Amino acid sequence: MTTFDDHLDPGGRTTREPSTAASDHQTRHREVKTSSSRLPSGEEKRRIVQAMFDRIAARYQLLNTIMTFGLDRGWRRRVVEALELEPGARVVDIGSGTGDICNELERHGYRAIGADISWGMLFHGQQRSRTPSGRYSVLQADASALPLAASSVDGVTSAFALRNFSDLQGTLVEAARVLRPQGRICLLEVSTPSNAILRLCHRIYFTKVVPALGALLSDRSAYQYLPRSVAYLPEPRELMKIIFDSGFDLVERHVITGGVVQLFAARRNSARDPQDPNAA
Ligand SMILES: C[S@@+](CC[C@H](N)C(=O)[O-])C[C@H]1O[C@@H](n2cnc3c(N)ncnc32)[C@H](O)[C@@H]1O
């Protein structure tokens, strides 16, 4: 089930129901408080995240399918559908991992480039890539410093990578740099359901079942980190503002599957310089 949630007006202000916003805010504070040990940041985070994904790359897709009951495929399809670009458009997927979004992009007739810091993730994705046009292109690169020319792509996508980036705003500014004016960006991330019962079930599943499954089938510490990494995500309205300030307009947020995941979509604003968020 998908519900239109909120959008930013041209001045970068959100329009949203106050009750929902308050409940999100409280949820986020609880999440941050329950993280007992320190989460890494900056260069340390980058190194840890890269090594972790290299380690879990071989079984990453299998675990994803099991843990989401196969729903992840539909979520990624939603990202690609939300792009609404012309066939043949060039799209870079940042934090592309094993390439599920890239494969979906190619299936939709786009030309996909996957960019990721983890060589292991890129490698395992390429091994399994089955798209009508063959393999999509890959770049081993930090999403905050892409080896792509300014205005060289029509779209940017990302799935479940925002909370892993060590410089979120820098990454969004970089996305705006490589996007052509009026290009589209679509970002998928985990979220917390606003319904109290769903939220409780989701919390138990995400903090207890997911790490247990990860320990059983892959890497214990990586799948313990997964629920903790949610603390890196700004709350939805704040994240929409960051997207806007990074050089985008028409910022929208949609909640999917009862709020388990969220999709942000926006357009590259040709009137503003992403290096200077205060410019008119
Ligand atoms: C949870 S995985 C998501 C992979 C894929 N998008 C998907 O939907 O399955 C996050 C990915 O982000 C990548 N990543 C983390 N920090 C990055 C950075 N600074 N630049 C590029 N990729 C990064 C990781 O290596 C990992 O492959």
PDBQT file of the ligand as one rigid body, heavy atoms in Angstrom, charges set to zero:
ROOT
HETATM    1  C1  LIG A 301      22.523  -1.500   1.920  1.00  0.00    +0.000 C 
HETATM    2  S1  LIG A 301      23.527  -1.504   0.507  1.00  0.00    +0.000 S 
HETATM    3  C2  LIG A 301      22.353  -1.175  -0.774  1.00  0.00    +0.000 C 
HETATM    4  C3  LIG A 301      22.764  -1.754  -2.089  1.00  0.00    +0.000 C 
HETATM    5  C4  LIG A 301      21.751  -1.601  -3.214  1.00  0.00    +0.000 C 
HETATM    6  N1  LIG A 301      21.460  -0.231  -3.500  1.00  0.00    +0.000 N 
HETATM    7  C5  LIG A 301      20.479  -2.340  -2.937  1.00  0.00    +0.000 C 
HETATM    8  O1  LIG A 301      19.406  -1.768  -3.033  1.00  0.00    +0.000 OA
HETATM    9  O2  LIG A 301      20.553  -3.545  -2.621  1.00  0.00    +0.000 OA
HETATM   10  C6  LIG A 301      24.399   0.030   0.625  1.00  0.00    +0.000 C 
HETATM   11  C7  LIG A 301      25.475   0.167  -0.422  1.00  0.00    +0.000 C 
HETATM   12  O3  LIG A 301      26.007   1.499  -0.335  1.00  0.00    +0.000 OA
HETATM   13  C8  LIG A 301      27.393   1.407  -0.595  1.00  0.00    +0.000 C 
HETATM   14  N2  LIG A 301      28.055   2.627  -0.083  1.00  0.00    +0.000 N 
HETATM   15  C9  LIG A 301      28.215   3.003   1.199  1.00  0.00    +0.000 A 
HETATM   16  N3  LIG A 301      28.871   4.177   1.278  1.00  0.00    +0.000 NA
HETATM   17  C10 LIG A 301      29.137   4.557   0.003  1.00  0.00    +0.000 A 
HETATM   18  C11 LIG A 301      29.773   5.696  -0.574  1.00  0.00    +0.000 A 
HETATM   19  N4  LIG A 301      30.275   6.662   0.186  1.00  0.00    +0.000 N 
HETATM   20  N5  LIG A 301      29.848   5.752  -1.907  1.00  0.00    +0.000 NA
HETATM   21  C12 LIG A 301      29.337   4.768  -2.699  1.00  0.00    +0.000 A 
HETATM   22  N6  LIG A 301      28.723   3.667  -2.196  1.00  0.00    +0.000 NA
HETATM   23  C13 LIG A 301      28.614   3.563  -0.875  1.00  0.00    +0.000 A 
HETATM   24  C14 LIG A 301      27.823   0.136   0.110  1.00  0.00    +0.000 C 
HETATM   25  O4  LIG A 301      29.064  -0.349  -0.326  1.00  0.00    +0.000 OA
HETATM   26  C15 LIG A 301      26.650  -0.787  -0.242  1.00  0.00    +0.000 C 
HETATM   27  O5  LIG A 301      26.880  -1.491  -1.408  1.00  0.00    +0.000 OA
ENDROOT
TORSDOF 0
